[in-house]
Amino acid sequence: MPPWLYPILAVLTFIPFWIFLPKFRLPSWFAIFCLTPFTVIPLLWVMAFRERVKIPGID
């Protein structure tokens, strides 16, 4: 992958997470975690099962 492509993909991933996270009762700043590839999957999992997942300090 060309080195200039990663920042573009990171921003294109960051913006939707910044918008959608408050709808799942999560802080918007959690979108920072989507900048690394291995944290996007757990963040999507938390969003998918938000009714079942309890996060200490937030719930």
LUMFI-933493 format. One record per atom (N, C-alpha, C, O, CB): residue number from 1; atom name; z, x, y. Coordinates in Angstrom, 3 decimals. Glycine has a CB too. Layout:
BEGIN
(NUM, 'CA', (Z, X, Y))
...
This chain:
BEGIN
(1, 'N', (0.000, 0.851, -1.173))
(1, 'CA', (0.000, 0.000, 0.000))
(1, 'C', (0.000, 0.897, 1.237))
(1, 'O', (0.791, 1.838, 1.311))
(1, 'CB', (1.227, -0.969, -0.002))
(2, 'N', (-0.857, 0.628, 2.190))
(2, 'CA', (-0.876, 1.438, 3.411))
(2, 'C', (0.453, 1.322, 4.165))
(2, 'O', (1.067, 0.255, 4.181))
(2, 'CB', (-2.044, 1.008, 4.323))
(3, 'N', (0.891, 2.408, 4.783))
(3, 'CA', (2.205, 2.385, 5.449))
(3, 'C', (2.290, 1.415, 6.628))
(3, 'O', (3.390, 0.983, 6.970))
(3, 'CB', (2.545, 3.765, 5.932))
(4, 'N', (1.203, 1.068, 7.243))
(4, 'CA', (1.252, 0.158, 8.389))
(4, 'C', (1.371, -1.302, 7.954))
(4, 'O', (1.654, -2.170, 8.780))
(4, 'CB', (0.010, 0.338, 9.253))
(5, 'N', (1.159, -1.581, 6.677))
(5, 'CA', (1.186, -2.959, 6.208))
(5, 'C', (2.611, -3.478, 5.990))
(5, 'O', (2.861, -4.671, 6.162))
(5, 'CB', (0.398, -3.076, 4.923))
(6, 'N', (3.539, -2.607, 5.617))
(6, 'CA', (4.903, -3.055, 5.345))
(6, 'C', (5.592, -3.679, 6.565))
(6, 'O', (6.194, -4.742, 6.418))
(6, 'CB', (5.722, -1.893, 4.847))
(7, 'N', (5.535, -3.075, 7.761))
(7, 'CA', (6.169, -3.734, 8.917))
(7, 'C', (5.564, -5.105, 9.236))
(7, 'O', (6.277, -6.016, 9.655))
(7, 'CB', (6.057, -2.842, 10.140))
(8, 'N', (4.274, -5.247, 9.043))
(8, 'CA', (3.634, -6.535, 9.305))
(8, 'C', (4.131, -7.581, 8.316))
(8, 'O', (4.458, -8.700, 8.711))
(8, 'CB', (2.101, -6.408, 9.225))
(9, 'N', (4.191, -7.226, 7.035))
(9, 'CA', (4.688, -8.162, 6.027))
(9, 'C', (6.166, -8.461, 6.229))
(9, 'O', (6.610, -9.580, 5.972))
(9, 'CB', (4.458, -7.606, 4.626))
(10, 'N', (6.928, -7.482, 6.682))
(10, 'CA', (8.357, -7.705, 6.931))
(10, 'C', (8.559, -8.720, 8.046))
(10, 'O', (9.413, -9.600, 7.930))
(10, 'CB', (9.057, -6.383, 7.290))
(11, 'N', (7.795, -8.614, 9.114))
(11, 'CA', (7.919, -9.557, 10.226))
(11, 'C', (7.446, -10.947, 9.805))
(11, 'O', (8.044, -11.951, 10.191))
(11, 'CB', (7.113, -9.065, 11.446))
(12, 'N', (6.374, -11.006, 9.015))
(12, 'CA', (5.875, -12.297, 8.554))
(12, 'C', (6.836, -12.965, 7.575))
(12, 'O', (6.774, -14.181, 7.390))
(12, 'CB', (4.514, -12.127, 7.904))
(13, 'N', (7.715, -12.201, 6.951))
(13, 'CA', (8.746, -12.762, 6.092))
(13, 'C', (9.989, -13.109, 6.889))
(13, 'O', (10.649, -14.108, 6.604))
(13, 'CB', (9.094, -11.793, 4.974))
(14, 'N', (10.313, -12.304, 7.876))
(14, 'CA', (11.535, -12.460, 8.672))
(14, 'C', (11.534, -13.760, 9.479))
(14, 'O', (12.544, -14.463, 9.525))
(14, 'CB', (11.699, -11.270, 9.614))
(15, 'N', (10.430, -14.074, 10.100))
(15, 'CA', (10.359, -15.234, 10.997))
(15, 'C', (10.625, -16.561, 10.267))
(15, 'O', (11.422, -17.358, 10.761))
(15, 'CB', (8.988, -15.284, 11.667))
(16, 'N', (9.991, -16.834, 9.112))
(16, 'CA', (10.324, -18.104, 8.429))
(16, 'C', (11.773, -18.166, 7.950))
(16, 'O', (12.395, -19.228, 7.993))
(16, 'CB', (9.399, -18.308, 7.239))
(17, 'N', (12.319, -17.026, 7.491))
(17, 'CA', (13.719, -17.031, 7.075))
(17, 'C', (14.625, -17.323, 8.263))
(17, 'O', (15.613, -18.043, 8.118))
(17, 'CB', (14.098, -15.688, 6.433))
(18, 'N', (14.311, -16.785, 9.420))
(18, 'CA', (15.112, -17.017, 10.629))
(18, 'C', (15.126, -18.511, 10.985))
(18, 'O', (16.128, -19.030, 11.475))
(18, 'CB', (14.553, -16.184, 11.819))
(19, 'N', (14.021, -19.181, 10.736))
(19, 'CA', (13.919, -20.604, 11.049))
(19, 'C', (14.597, -21.471, 9.984))
(19, 'O', (15.287, -22.433, 10.320))
(19, 'CB', (12.454, -21.004, 11.190))
(20, 'N', (14.407, -21.139, 8.707))
(20, 'CA', (14.881, -21.995, 7.624))
(20, 'C', (16.345, -21.806, 7.252))
(20, 'O', (16.966, -22.752, 6.768))
(20, 'CB', (14.055, -21.762, 6.428))
(21, 'N', (16.911, -20.646, 7.454))
(21, 'CA', (18.290, -20.412, 7.028))
(21, 'C', (19.303, -21.363, 7.668))
(21, 'O', (20.196, -21.830, 6.961))
(21, 'CB', (18.674, -18.999, 7.341))
(22, 'N', (19.219, -21.676, 8.962))
(22, 'CA', (20.179, -22.654, 9.508))
(22, 'C', (20.063, -24.045, 8.877))
(22, 'O', (21.043, -24.789, 8.860))
(22, 'CB', (19.986, -22.774, 11.003))
(23, 'N', (18.906, -24.402, 8.367))
(23, 'CA', (18.741, -25.693, 7.703))
(23, 'C', (19.482, -25.728, 6.364))
(23, 'O', (19.778, -26.803, 5.841))
(23, 'CB', (17.254, -25.993, 7.488))
(24, 'N', (19.778, -24.554, 5.818))
(24, 'CA', (20.542, -24.451, 4.580))
(24, 'C', (22.000, -24.087, 4.860))
(24, 'O', (22.705, -23.614, 3.968))
(24, 'CB', (19.907, -23.412, 3.650))
(25, 'N', (22.451, -24.304, 6.090))
(25, 'CA', (23.809, -23.999, 6.537))
(25, 'C', (24.175, -22.540, 6.310))
(25, 'O', (25.299, -22.233, 5.912))
(25, 'CB', (24.803, -24.889, 5.823))
(26, 'N', (23.239, -21.648, 6.560))
(26, 'CA', (23.471, -20.213, 6.490))
(26, 'C', (23.178, -19.622, 7.861))
(26, 'O', (22.324, -20.139, 8.581))
(26, 'CB', (22.590, -19.545, 5.385))
(27, 'N', (23.871, -18.545, 8.241))
(27, 'CA', (23.617, -17.941, 9.548))
(27, 'C', (22.200, -17.360, 9.641))
(27, 'O', (21.664, -16.848, 8.658))
(27, 'CB', (24.649, -16.847, 9.829))
(28, 'N', (21.621, -17.444, 10.803))
(28, 'CA', (20.268, -16.923, 11.003))
(28, 'C', (20.182, -15.423, 10.782))
(28, 'O', (19.137, -14.911, 10.379))
(28, 'CB', (19.788, -17.254, 12.393))
(29, 'N', (21.272, -14.718, 11.042))
(29, 'CA', (21.220, -13.270, 10.912))
(29, 'C', (21.088, -12.821, 9.456))
(29, 'O', (20.831, -11.644, 9.204))
(29, 'CB', (22.457, -12.655, 11.528))
(30, 'N', (21.257, -13.727, 8.498))
(30, 'CA', (21.000, -13.389, 7.098))
(30, 'C', (19.529, -13.040, 6.883))
(30, 'O', (19.179, -12.452, 5.860))
(30, 'CB', (21.408, -14.554, 6.180))
(31, 'N', (18.676, -13.389, 7.819))
(31, 'CA', (17.247, -13.064, 7.707))
(31, 'C', (17.016, -11.566, 7.698))
(31, 'O', (15.968, -11.109, 7.242))
(31, 'CB', (16.465, -13.697, 8.850))
(32, 'N', (17.962, -10.800, 8.189))
(32, 'CA', (17.834, -9.335, 8.154))
(32, 'C', (17.724, -8.853, 6.713))
(32, 'O', (17.067, -7.848, 6.443))
(32, 'CB', (19.041, -8.660, 8.854))
(33, 'N', (18.369, -9.571, 5.779))
(33, 'CA', (18.325, -9.167, 4.381))
(33, 'C', (16.937, -9.290, 3.778))
(33, 'O', (16.663, -8.661, 2.756))
(33, 'CB', (19.293, -9.986, 3.581))
(34, 'N', (16.072, -10.060, 4.361))
(34, 'CA', (14.741, -10.221, 3.790))
(34, 'C', (13.823, -9.045, 4.126))
(34, 'O', (12.680, -9.011, 3.670))
(34, 'CB', (14.123, -11.513, 4.282))
(35, 'N', (14.293, -8.102, 4.899))
(35, 'CA', (13.464, -6.947, 5.241))
(35, 'C', (13.344, -5.961, 4.084))
(35, 'O', (12.440, -5.126, 4.085))
(35, 'CB', (14.034, -6.240, 6.456))
(36, 'N', (14.225, -6.039, 3.106))
(36, 'CA', (14.091, -5.199, 1.919))
(36, 'C', (13.651, -6.097, 0.760))
(36, 'O', (14.157, -7.209, 0.611))
(36, 'CB', (15.442, -4.450, 1.586))
(37, 'N', (12.727, -5.625, -0.045))
(37, 'CA', (12.143, -6.483, -1.073))
(37, 'C', (13.147, -6.995, -2.108))
(37, 'O', (12.987, -8.107, -2.612))
(37, 'CB', (11.058, -5.741, -1.774))
(38, 'N', (14.170, -6.215, -2.432))
(38, 'CA', (15.085, -6.613, -3.501))
(38, 'C', (16.151, -7.607, -3.056))
(38, 'O', (16.909, -8.102, -3.890))
(38, 'CB', (15.751, -5.399, -4.065))
(39, 'N', (16.226, -7.908, -1.780))
(39, 'CA', (17.193, -8.896, -1.326))
(39, 'C', (16.551, -10.242, -1.012))
(39, 'O', (17.258, -11.214, -0.745))
(39, 'CB', (17.914, -8.383, -0.110))
(40, 'N', (15.244, -10.313, -1.038))
(40, 'CA', (14.570, -11.593, -0.790))
(40, 'C', (14.817, -12.560, -1.952))
(40, 'O', (15.069, -13.744, -1.729))
(40, 'CB', (13.046, -11.377, -0.584))
(41, 'N', (14.748, -12.069, -3.171))
(41, 'CA', (14.915, -12.932, -4.345))
(41, 'C', (16.312, -13.546, -4.389))
(41, 'O', (16.416, -14.759, -4.567))
(41, 'CB', (14.651, -12.139, -5.631))
(42, 'N', (17.411, -12.767, -4.234))
(42, 'CA', (18.728, -13.428, -4.210))
(42, 'C', (18.897, -14.397, -3.042))
(42, 'O', (19.564, -15.422, -3.183))
(42, 'CB', (19.821, -12.384, -4.150))
(43, 'N', (18.305, -14.087, -1.901))
(43, 'CA', (18.405, -14.990, -0.760))
(43, 'C', (17.670, -16.296, -1.029))
(43, 'O', (18.160, -17.366, -0.669))
(43, 'CB', (17.850, -14.323, 0.497))
(44, 'N', (16.513, -16.223, -1.652))
(44, 'CA', (15.797, -17.438, -2.038))
(44, 'C', (16.587, -18.223, -3.084))
(44, 'O', (16.583, -19.454, -3.066))
(44, 'CB', (14.400, -17.089, -2.579))
(45, 'N', (17.262, -17.523, -3.993))
(45, 'CA', (18.072, -18.192, -5.013))
(45, 'C', (19.221, -18.956, -4.358))
(45, 'O', (19.505, -20.094, -4.730))
(45, 'CB', (18.619, -17.166, -6.034))
(46, 'N', (19.881, -18.330, -3.384))
(46, 'CA', (20.979, -18.995, -2.682))
(46, 'C', (20.461, -20.222, -1.940))
(46, 'O', (21.119, -21.262, -1.921))
(46, 'CB', (21.669, -18.022, -1.698))
(47, 'N', (19.293, -20.105, -1.334))
(47, 'CA', (18.728, -21.249, -0.626))
(47, 'C', (18.355, -22.372, -1.599))
(47, 'O', (18.515, -23.548, -1.271))
(47, 'CB', (17.496, -20.817, 0.181))
(48, 'N', (17.866, -22.025, -2.778))
(48, 'CA', (17.449, -23.042, -3.735))
(48, 'C', (18.639, -23.807, -4.301))
(48, 'O', (18.548, -25.013, -4.528))
(48, 'CB', (16.659, -22.405, -4.863))
(49, 'N', (19.750, -23.119, -4.529))
(49, 'CA', (20.916, -23.741, -5.138))
(49, 'C', (22.059, -23.849, -4.147))
(49, 'O', (23.216, -23.660, -4.523))
(49, 'CB', (21.358, -22.959, -6.361))
(50, 'N', (21.766, -24.143, -2.909))
(50, 'CA', (22.767, -24.146, -1.845))
(50, 'C', (23.886, -25.142, -2.097))
(50, 'O', (25.025, -24.878, -1.709))
(50, 'CB', (22.113, -24.449, -0.526))
(51, 'N', (23.614, -26.258, -2.719))
(51, 'CA', (24.661, -27.247, -2.970))
(51, 'C', (25.679, -26.744, -3.983))
(51, 'O', (26.835, -27.166, -3.953))
(51, 'CB', (24.049, -28.551, -3.457))
(52, 'N', (25.274, -25.858, -4.872))
(52, 'CA', (26.160, -25.348, -5.919))
(52, 'C', (26.831, -24.035, -5.541))
(52, 'O', (27.919, -23.741, -6.036))
(52, 'CB', (25.388, -25.164, -7.197))
(53, 'N', (26.215, -23.244, -4.684))
(53, 'CA', (26.720, -21.923, -4.339))
(53, 'C', (27.698, -22.038, -3.177))
(53, 'O', (27.365, -22.607, -2.138))
(53, 'CB', (25.561, -20.965, -3.985))
(54, 'N', (28.877, -21.512, -3.344))
(54, 'CA', (29.872, -21.481, -2.271))
(54, 'C', (30.028, -20.042, -1.806))
(54, 'O', (30.317, -19.153, -2.607))
(54, 'CB', (31.245, -22.068, -2.745))
(55, 'N', (29.837, -19.812, -0.514))
(55, 'CA', (29.922, -18.471, 0.045))
(55, 'C', (31.232, -18.394, 0.830))
(55, 'O', (31.414, -19.124, 1.804))
(55, 'CB', (28.673, -18.139, 0.958))
(56, 'N', (32.147, -17.511, 0.411))
(56, 'CA', (33.411, -17.392, 1.131))
(56, 'C', (33.195, -16.995, 2.593))
(56, 'O', (32.386, -16.114, 2.886))
(56, 'CB', (34.311, -16.372, 0.442))
(57, 'N', (33.904, -17.632, 3.489))
(57, 'CA', (33.777, -17.333, 4.905))
(57, 'C', (32.745, -18.191, 5.615))
(57, 'O', (32.756, -18.280, 6.843))
(57, 'CB', (33.429, -15.900, 5.082))
(58, 'N', (31.854, -18.825, 4.862))
(58, 'CA', (30.841, -19.687, 5.462))
(58, 'C', (31.119, -21.141, 5.109))
(58, 'O', (30.995, -22.026, 5.955))
(58, 'CB', (29.429, -19.280, 4.997))
(59, 'N', (31.493, -21.383, 3.863))
(59, 'CA', (31.780, -22.757, 3.417))
(59, 'C', (33.242, -23.087, 3.636))
(59, 'O', (33.679, -24.195, 3.324))
(59, 'CB', (31.414, -22.943, 1.930))
